[in-house]
Amino acid sequence: MPRAAGPRRGALPAYANFIDDHIFRKMSADGVEPAPLSDDAEFLRRVSLDLTGQIPSVARMQSFLASGSSTKRADVIEELLKSPAYVDYWTLYFGNRFQVTSAYYQLIGIPGRNLFHQYLRRLVADDRPFNAFATELITATGDTHRQGPGNFIMRGVQQGDPIQDTWDTLTNEITTEFLGVQTQCVSCHDGRRHLEPINLYLSVRRREEFMRLSAFFSRMQVTEVNVDAFNQQRKGIIADLPTGSYHGVVNPQNPGSRPTRIGTFDPQYMFTGEEPSSGAWRREFARIVVNDRQFARAAVNYLWVRFFRAGIVDPPFGWDMARLDPKNPPPAPWGLQPTHPALIEALADEFIRGGYRLKPIIRLIAQSSAYQLSSRYDGAYKPSNDLYFAKHTPRRLSAEELYDAVATATMTETPMFVEGFDEPLQRAIQLPDPTEPRFTDSVRNFLNNVGRGDWWRLPSRTTPVQIRL
């Protein structure tokens, strides 16, 4: 299909919103020339995949290319955001983030997996506030085969290990997914003499500080209950005790995977020193986390990665809290970590003003000219230009996207039956976890052979073949 000619290089694209102001102003100031805007065919394919995980149909592509409307790009973004496929695809995105699978030991099972999948669908379909979602995951209680959020807790249970390992695992999951700070290293040892080349902030953190952070989970009780006569499947009953603290007492015959813990610790938030104001320690932890400005920064940066393939802070789980403020720069040889410090703050402000809703940020990014730049760049392109987002970076299709694209192109969609679902699924992006479709070998084998992974022992979620967008 012939491509429409893009704008000539040498002229900055029109600013669509404040994202473009930050991105193109920096390029202009530093003498970096952006790629032209993508042509209509490149844009439609890209935005369709990024918002719905599906390639556009031939008829949709033809009508889009034929349209002379000056608002057709904004219009198609709205069309995609309102589509059922948007809900399917972003449910899969959050499924990949939180990885609740029926294959995690025997602790979750199909009922818990399905409930969590439905819970994620409601997050996306209703555009629920992300701070409320995070609070519900951190504070989940009750029967995990009756309520979805508790299965996030079960996904962190370290079966057969001391309970402290579960507390520590969940703490690292919270800081990683909701603050963008991977704290696992300091769950085992002090940062000094380990993290100096990696993270300035964590290099001076002590293991005791992590254990005080993990202590927010130390009053949580998880009771495993058999749900069949043969002990092949369990569920969790999650509750909070009125007393308790983080301690180092473990069975010497089963010390777990982390070094010996010495002492007793009450909760303290590592990043600000705040302590709980009540005995409901998990609820206090949730309150502190979602009111931390870093919660908003991390959330919008994770979304940015999804569209630009790299973060304003990258990797998105590697934030260095000592290198964020241009008014308080880190000592040499360290530099500021965000490529665009003012932009990440502006996006965080917008996220907070919008009630922590995800769709407005997704819309804002998709509408920006910065996102709509072409992946083609005439002339010499310097690797350092990536820091400016001077052209669009192609990405691999995920296994699910690739399967659905092939099935659509060849008109060979196969109904996929999933236990607990009322209707068969038609697309791989609708599958609730990588164990499915367990009754359709041809589809499952295709997905596994192009790198689907399993959300547990095989982390890869992309095809090994680079697919140009």
Secondary structure, DSSP 8 states (H G I E B T S, - for coil): --------TTS-----SHHHHHHHHHHHHHT-----B--HHHHHHHHHHHHHS----HHHHHHHHH---TTHHHHHHHHHHTSHHHHHHHHHHHHHHH---TTSTTTSHHHHHHHHHHHHHHHHHTT--HHHHHHHHHT--EETTT-STHHHHHHH--TTS-HHHHHHHHHHHHHHHHHSB--SGGGTS-STTTSTTT-HHHHT--HHHHHHHHGGGTTEEEEEEE-STTS--EEEEEEE-SS--EE----TT---SS----SEE----TTT----SSS-HHHHHHHHHHHSHHHHHHHHHHHHHHHHSS-SSSSTTB--TTS--TTS---TT---S-SSHHHHHHHHHHHHHTTS-HHHHHHHHHHSTTTTB-S---S---GGGGGGT-S------BHHHHHHHHHHHHT----B--TT-SS-B-SGGG-SSTT--TT-HHHHHHHHHTT---SSS----B-SS----
